[in-house]
Amino acid sequence: MVLNLLSRKKNRHTSATDSAPSVKPIIRKCPDYQPAAPVKLSDDSLLRCLQLGRWGFMIGHHQRWRQHPEAEKAYQAAGAAIDENYALVPEGFASLPMTVIDTPGAAEIDFDTEPFLLGRCVVTNVQYQGFVDAGGYEDLDVWPQDIWPHLIDFTDLTGTPGPRFWRDGRHDRRLADHPVVGICFYEAVAYAAWAGFRLPTEAEWQMAASWRIRSSAHVLRRYPWGDALDKDRCNIWASGIGHTEPVEAYPGGAAPNGIRQLIGNVWEWTDSDYEVTDSEGRPVVGVMQMKSIRGGAFDTYFASQATSCFRTGLVSLSRTNNVGFRCALDLPSLSNGESGS
């Protein structure tokens, strides 16, 4: 019964005596909004996964379709897509400041990071549209059980399940290749799980941005491209753009492995709690859980906050216009699919 109450069934019917009629918020029409056209999804579950970009899920569950006549071809296509859209982040480490104000000599904790794959770009509106169209907000398997009661709040401007700034469950087609925003931490986690990926930890994100590889050179980059701020390599307040840009923009600001926009455009959710102390070593805690976000955004005014090492956090249920996410994948996931029975 609980599942029926929490899952939104579009074809459910209730009488006036069963419950009060649902009321959508009154939203002014937006004549300038250009909703993306619906996409016809394949009736074949394997081909539909490929179509929706669920490449990690396909690789991790290949035994599910072992009798499918197109299985081998589809797996090869999924692997090729991962190779094209993800880059290897080598083994390294990250030193995370543990105080609110990172002053010289402040406490830090070193974290070792294993090699992993990280998305070359953050997730776009068109990619997230596939999650929405496939019923991701009704698929309780990809959401933590304690978050189920909050799903009713994860709606767009018209009260339809989806990112906060969409309308009628559709993104604006002119922003198809822009980062999806207006999604909270749990929406990012749900998409990643649905697609067969995960969010990077804060240490992994910092390793990717600072390129602190374990070597005799002891490299630590303030920015993915080097040590000097260049507002033409990223989209922050000083760049003078004032809004998000396509995720493929600023190739000159990419890390050595080709990962783009680790600095600017949108902050990025990580899978780590935001834990810091004050100058006297006392834990800083809030009323609600906070998750680490990294990298700065198009509206980051202070350039010192848009670096590879700056730490900050955001309430996990926040759905703002300047926070997105990118996915990660463990290397063993490429070869260790589910075992057959």
Secondary structure, 3 states (H helix, E strand, C coil): CHHHHHCCCCCCCCCCCCCCCCCCCCCCCCCCCCECCCCCCCCCHHHHHHHCCCHHHHHHCHHHHCCCCCHHHHHHHHHHHHHHHEEEECCEEEEEECECCCCCCCCEEEEEECCEEEECCCCEHHHHHHHHHCCCCCCHHHCCHHHHHHHHHCECCCCCECCCCCECCECEHHHCCCECCCCCHHHHHHHHHHHCCECCCHHHHHHHHHCCECCCCCCCCCECCECCCCCCCCCCHHHCCCCCCCCCCCHHHCCCCCCCCCCCCCEEEEEEECCCECCCCCECCCCCCEEEEECCCCCCCCHHHCCCCCCEEEECCCCCCCEECCCEEEHHHHCCCCCCC
